[in-house]
Every structure is written in C-alpha cells, then in structure tokens.
Amino acid sequence: MYEIDEVMDICLADREFYIESGGGVTLTGGEALMQADFAANLLGRLKEEQIHTALETSGFAPMETFIKVSEYADLLLFDIKHFDSKKHREGTGADCEIILENLGEAVKRGMNVLIRIPVIPGYSDALDDAAGFANLINGFNLTKVQLLPFHQFGQKKYEMLGIPYTLSEQKTLHSEDLRSYQLEMEKYGLLIT
C-alpha cells in the first residue's frame, strides 16, 4: 500500500529518463479504473509535472469513472477482448457494451486511443475475428491497432487467486503467428503497430 506522495516520488525519480527517452508513466493492471480516485489523482499530478501519461484499460467501468481517470491520460491503451458481446461475455463474464460506450466517449473527446487486441487461440484468433475487430475499429474512425499474441504469463496470477486457469494447454503465440491475422486487418485500412 502506497500513499500518493510516495508513488509520485517513485515516478519523479525517473524524470530525466522520461525526458531522454520520450517516455512517461503508464498505469496498468489489474485495472486502474478499479482505483479511480487514486489513479485520477496520480495521473493529474503527473500531468502537472509535464510527464507523459498513459492508461492501459479494458474500459469496463461506469462512464463517469472512465472519464474521471482517462481525461488525465495522454494515451489510452484500450484493450478489447472481443467485438461480439456474446463471445465477450463467455470469455470475460461481462458484456462489451459499456466498454464500447466508453471507447466511443474517448473518441468523441478526441483522446489519443490505441486499440489493443489480445489474440487468444480458439477465442479471437480466426480470420473472421480479425475482420470483425477491423469493422468495429473502423466504426470508431480509428486506424491504429496493436495485436497482443497470447502468452502464459497470467497463469501464475490465476493460481495465486485460486481461480481455475482454463488456458494452460494453449500454445503461446508469437508475432509471426499473427501474420495472416495482421494482413486481414490491413485489408480494412488498419495500421498494425
């Protein structure tokens, strides 16, 4: 547990590195929107210090919460697990409507948004999925996408939380495994970063 001033001290200790590298501070997860007051306060204070801020989020929060935090982010790394609400619910336990509403609000406000798609075998890795994501992204007039190849890094977290991990038999994907997926998305005019 840290107080906001302690986290600021940690972040500011690397100020010279941010200046030299063009980097900054990214809030990642878990989900920063789950600690909205702290996250908004931290991002706001970093902005006052002219440090670039990024928020990695699933966008799953009430819109008021989403705006409260995201308005201080120079960049939103917006993870979308699936474009189809039914499949999204199967994979995450939640519908994607609130996520897409928040994404729409971010776009409407002119926020810098990078869509990130975790490509998971048997869930979102088919070329039809690539086309569905591309159509969704085009509907928001966004052009850049980052593909996140499936990996097993989260397995230990599940074990620590006592949650069954159902993907242990899935093979890890690499960027080269996503080449046809990437080409499919590029057909829709998307730039894969």
C-alpha positions as CSV (number, residue, x, y, z in Angstrom):
1,M,0.0,0.0,0.0
2,Y,1.4,3.4,-1.0
3,E,0.3,6.9,-0.4
4,I,0.0,9.2,-3.5
5,D,3.1,11.2,-2.5
6,E,5.2,8.0,-2.3
7,V,4.1,6.9,-5.8
8,M,4.9,10.5,-7.1
9,D,8.4,10.3,-5.5
10,I,9.0,7.0,-7.3
11,C,7.7,8.3,-10.6
12,L,9.6,11.6,-10.4
13,A,12.9,9.8,-9.6
14,D,12.9,8.8,-13.3
15,R,12.1,12.2,-14.7
16,E,15.4,12.5,-16.5
17,F,14.9,9.1,-18.1
18,Y,11.4,10.2,-19.4
19,I,12.9,13.3,-20.9
20,E,15.8,11.5,-22.5
21,S,13.6,8.6,-23.8
22,G,10.4,10.4,-24.6
23,G,8.7,8.1,-22.3
24,G,6.5,8.6,-19.2
25,V,4.3,6.7,-16.7
26,T,1.8,4.1,-17.7
27,L,-0.9,2.9,-15.3
28,T,-1.5,-0.8,-16.0
29,G,-3.2,-3.6,-14.2
30,G,-5.1,-5.2,-12.9
31,E,-7.4,-2.4,-13.9
32,A,-6.6,1.2,-12.9
33,L,-10.2,2.1,-13.2
34,M,-10.9,0.0,-10.1
35,Q,-8.9,2.5,-8.1
36,A,-10.3,5.6,-9.9
37,D,-9.7,8.2,-7.3
38,F,-6.1,7.3,-6.8
39,A,-5.5,6.8,-10.5
40,A,-7.0,10.2,-11.4
41,N,-5.1,11.9,-8.7
42,L,-1.8,10.3,-9.7
43,L,-2.3,11.0,-13.5
44,G,-3.4,14.6,-12.7
45,R,-0.3,15.2,-10.6
46,L,2.0,13.7,-13.3
47,K,0.4,15.9,-15.9
48,E,1.2,18.9,-13.7
49,E,4.8,17.8,-13.7
50,Q,4.6,17.6,-17.5
51,I,5.2,13.9,-17.6
52,H,3.6,11.9,-20.4
53,T,0.9,9.6,-19.0
54,A,-0.8,6.5,-20.4
55,L,-3.6,4.4,-19.1
56,E,-3.9,0.7,-20.0
57,T,-7.6,-0.2,-19.6
58,S,-10.3,-2.6,-20.6
59,G,-12.7,0.3,-20.4
60,F,-15.0,-1.7,-18.1
61,A,-16.3,0.9,-15.7
62,P,-19.2,3.3,-15.4
63,M,-18.6,6.2,-17.9
64,E,-18.3,8.7,-15.1
65,T,-15.4,6.7,-13.6
66,F,-13.8,6.1,-17.0
67,I,-13.8,9.9,-17.8
68,K,-12.6,10.8,-14.4
69,V,-9.4,8.8,-14.9
70,S,-8.9,8.9,-18.7
71,E,-9.1,12.6,-19.0
72,Y,-5.6,12.8,-17.5
73,A,-4.1,10.3,-19.9
74,D,-2.1,11.4,-22.9
75,L,-2.6,7.9,-24.3
76,L,-5.2,5.3,-23.8
77,L,-4.1,1.7,-24.4
78,F,-7.6,0.3,-24.8
79,D,-7.8,-3.5,-24.7
80,I,-10.8,-5.1,-26.4
81,K,-11.1,-8.8,-25.7
82,H,-13.9,-9.4,-28.3
83,F,-16.2,-7.4,-30.6
84,D,-19.1,-9.8,-30.2
85,S,-21.0,-9.3,-26.9
86,K,-21.9,-13.0,-26.5
87,K,-18.3,-14.1,-27.0
88,H,-17.0,-11.3,-24.8
89,R,-19.4,-12.5,-22.0
90,E,-18.2,-16.1,-22.5
91,G,-14.5,-15.1,-22.2
92,T,-14.8,-12.4,-19.5
93,G,-18.1,-12.8,-17.7
94,A,-19.2,-9.3,-18.8
95,D,-20.9,-7.8,-21.9
96,C,-18.9,-5.4,-24.0
97,E,-21.5,-2.7,-24.4
98,I,-20.2,-0.5,-21.5
99,I,-16.7,-0.9,-22.9
100,L,-17.7,0.2,-26.4
101,E,-19.7,3.1,-24.9
102,N,-16.6,4.3,-23.1
103,L,-14.4,3.9,-26.2
104,G,-17.0,6.0,-28.1
105,E,-16.8,8.7,-25.5
106,A,-13.0,8.7,-25.6
107,V,-13.1,9.1,-29.4
108,K,-15.7,11.8,-29.2
109,R,-13.5,13.7,-26.7
110,G,-10.5,13.4,-29.1
111,M,-8.4,11.3,-26.8
112,N,-5.4,9.5,-28.2
113,V,-6.5,5.9,-28.3
114,L,-4.6,2.8,-29.3
115,I,-6.7,-0.3,-29.6
116,R,-5.0,-3.5,-28.4
117,I,-6.4,-6.9,-29.2
118,P,-5.3,-9.9,-27.2
119,V,-5.3,-12.7,-29.8
120,I,-6.3,-15.9,-28.0
121,P,-6.3,-19.3,-29.6
122,G,-9.9,-20.7,-30.0
123,Y,-11.4,-17.4,-28.8
124,S,-10.3,-14.5,-31.0
125,D,-7.7,-15.8,-33.4
126,A,-9.7,-16.7,-36.5
127,L,-9.6,-14.5,-39.6
128,D,-13.3,-13.8,-39.2
129,D,-12.4,-12.4,-35.8
130,A,-9.8,-10.2,-37.4
131,A,-12.4,-8.9,-39.8
132,G,-14.9,-8.4,-37.0
133,F,-12.4,-6.4,-35.0
134,A,-11.5,-4.4,-38.1
135,N,-15.1,-3.5,-38.7
136,L,-15.6,-2.4,-35.1
137,I,-12.4,-0.3,-35.1
138,N,-13.3,1.4,-38.4
139,G,-16.7,2.2,-36.9
140,F,-14.9,4.4,-34.4
141,N,-12.8,6.0,-37.1
142,L,-9.6,4.7,-35.5
143,T,-6.7,3.5,-37.6
144,K,-4.1,2.0,-35.3
145,V,-4.2,-1.4,-33.7
146,Q,-1.7,-3.4,-31.6
147,L,-2.0,-7.2,-31.6
148,L,-1.1,-8.9,-28.4
149,P,-0.1,-12.5,-29.0
150,F,-1.4,-15.0,-26.4
151,H,1.1,-15.9,-23.7
152,Q,1.0,-17.9,-20.5
153,F,2.3,-15.1,-18.2
154,G,-1.1,-14.8,-16.4
155,Q,-1.2,-18.4,-15.3
156,K,0.6,-17.8,-12.0
157,K,-1.8,-14.9,-11.2
158,Y,-4.8,-17.2,-11.6
159,E,-3.1,-19.8,-9.3
160,M,-2.4,-17.1,-6.7
161,L,-6.0,-16.0,-6.7
162,G,-7.3,-19.6,-6.6
163,I,-9.1,-19.2,-9.9
164,P,-9.2,-22.1,-12.4
165,Y,-6.9,-21.4,-15.4
166,T,-8.5,-23.0,-18.4
167,L,-5.9,-22.0,-21.0
168,S,-2.9,-23.9,-19.7
169,E,-2.9,-26.2,-22.8
170,Q,-3.0,-23.4,-25.3
171,K,0.3,-22.7,-27.1
172,T,2.0,-19.3,-26.7
173,L,1.7,-17.2,-29.9
174,H,4.4,-15.0,-31.4
175,S,4.2,-12.1,-33.7
176,E,5.0,-14.2,-36.7
177,D,2.0,-16.4,-35.8
178,L,-0.3,-13.4,-36.4
179,R,0.9,-12.5,-39.9
180,S,-2.3,-13.7,-41.7
181,Y,-4.4,-12.0,-38.9
182,Q,-2.5,-8.8,-39.4
183,L,-2.9,-9.0,-43.2
184,E,-6.6,-9.5,-42.8
185,M,-6.9,-6.4,-40.6
186,E,-4.7,-4.4,-43.0
187,K,-7.3,-5.1,-45.8
188,Y,-9.6,-2.8,-43.8
189,G,-7.1,0.0,-43.8
190,L,-5.8,-0.5,-40.3
191,L,-2.2,0.1,-39.3
192,I,-0.8,-2.6,-37.1
193,T,1.7,-1.3,-34.6
